Amino acid sequence: MNIEPTDKPQWYVLHTYSGYENKVKEAIEAAVNNRDMSDAILEIRIPMREVVEKKDGKTVVSEKKLFPGYVLVNMYLSDEVWYLIRNTRGITGFVGPEAKPIPLKDKELVRMGLTKEPEVIPEFRVGDEITVTEGPLEGFSGFIDEIMTGQAKVRVNLSMFGRPTPTELDFDQIKKIKP
């Protein structure tokens, strides 16, 4: 298979035989060390979550696989890396159409906890007058009551039909009206 090389590392999902996730991770790590490919394959993860269970009347905290049968790899994709991965025992292929490697999207990485979403610093303050630039409320204006930086949202009192109407909007749905 002819692979389009990547110029930056990206996360890919490998499908493995059930229960082989740890063996696959160890096999890839060994191959990376043997072939001196640590500059191409940067990180291998098996996403885990903590589970609290009751066993024999005691509370036990253990780790469970978040996605059984899958391993995540952060790597620069090339024909050589693709060949190494595809020929590792326990791997059935990359997740993607026709087993073609498709990198995870940024939002997927954030949801899986592999990266953190960059914090958006708003250009407006509480009390600023804004206008809605997109969505069903486009064209309405109002004043900012609250800024929720972590969610990239604002609570706004929009002037609708002559009365203030509290509404939550995304940062990218509004524009500050210049004084």
N, C-alpha and C positions, 0 to 999 in steps of 0.2 A: 504494500500500500504506500502511495506517495503522500507524505504528510507535509503540510504547510508549516514550516518552522515558526516559532513565536519569538518575539524580541524581548518579551518580559515574562516572568514566571506567572503561571495561572494555576488555579485549582481544578483538578479533574477527578472524576469519580470512576473507580474501578469496580467491576462486578466480580465477586469471588464465589467459590463454593461455600455453602453454608458451614460456618464453624471454622473456616480457614483464614479468617481475617488476620489473626496474630501471626500465623505462619507466613502469609503473603507479605505482611509488613517486614518480618525478619528476613525473608528471602530477597526482597527488594533492597533492603539496607545492606545485606551482604554483597549483592551484585554491585551496588553503588560503590562500596568500599573496594571490591576486587577490581573493578574497571576504572576507578578513580573518576567517578561521575558526580561527585558531590556538588559540583558547580552547575549541573543540569537538573538533578533531582534534589530539591532543597528540603522537603519535609513530607513525612508520611503520617497520616493520622487515622485512627479508628475512633470516631466520635462516641463518647461515653456520657452517661448521666448517672448521678447518684440516686439510688433507690433505698428507701427505708422500709425494712421488712421486720415482721415479728416472727422469731424462730424460738421455739421452746420457751416462750414467755419473755424473751429478751429482744430488745430492739437492735437490729443489725443493719449497718449501712454498707451497701455493696454497690458495685458499678455494673451497669448493664449497657450493652451496645445500643446506641441510638438508632443505627441503621444496620441491622444484621445482614451480612452478605455483601457489604460495601466497604471500600477503603478509599480515603481521599489522599491525593498526591498533589503537592505544589511543585511544579516543574516547568522547565523550558521544554516545549515539545519539539522534537526533531525525529527524523527517521530512526536514528540510533536508540533514542530513548523509547520510542514506540515499540521497536523490536525487543528491547530488553523487557519492557512491561508485558507485552503480549506473550513472551516465552517464559514467563515466570509461572512456576507450578501453582495451581490453585486459582489463577485468574481466568475468568471466562471472557473478559473483554472490557472495553471502555463503555461507559454509559453514553449513548448517543445514537443517532440514526445509523443503521448498518455498522454498528460498533465503531463508528468514526468518533474520535475524541472531541467532545464539546466542552469548553471550559464553563465553570459555574459563573453565574452573573453576580455582580456586587451585592444585590439585595439578597440573593440566596446565601452568600457568604456571611452576611450580617445575621440572617435568621438562624444559621447553623452555629453561630458564635465563633467563626474563624477570623472575622475581622469586626471592627467596630465602625459604626456609621460615623462619618465625620460630623462634628457638631456644627450646626449652621448658626452663624452669628447674625441676628437680624439687623437690618439697617434702620429700624424704626423703634419707637419707644411708646410706653403707655401714654395715652392722650393724643397721639398723632392722628391726624385726619387722613383716611385712606380711601381709595376707590377699588372696587373689585374688578379685576382685569380678565377673569375667565370663570367659566362655570355657569350654573343657572342664575346666579345673582350678579352676573356681569353688569357693570354700569351703576350699581348702587354704591353709595358712599356712607361713611360712618367714622366712628372713633374707636381706637384700640383701648380695650378695658384690661386685657391680660395677655402676656406673651408666654407661651409654653415652649421654651427653647428645645427641650429634649424631644418633643414631638414635632417640632417645626410647624407649630400652629399658633394662631392668635384668636382670642375671643374678642369679637367686635360688636359694637352696637350699631347696626345698620339702620339708616333712616328709610323705612319702607312704608309707603302709603301714609306718610305724616306721623308715624310713630316709631320709636326705637325698638329694634328687634335684635336680641342677642343671637349671635351666630359664631360658629367656629369655622375658621378658614385656614388653609395651608399658606405658608409664607409666599409661595410662588403664585398664589391666586390674587394677591393684592399689590397695590402700588401706593406709595406715600404721595399725598398731594402736597406739593411744595408751597410754603407760605409766601 
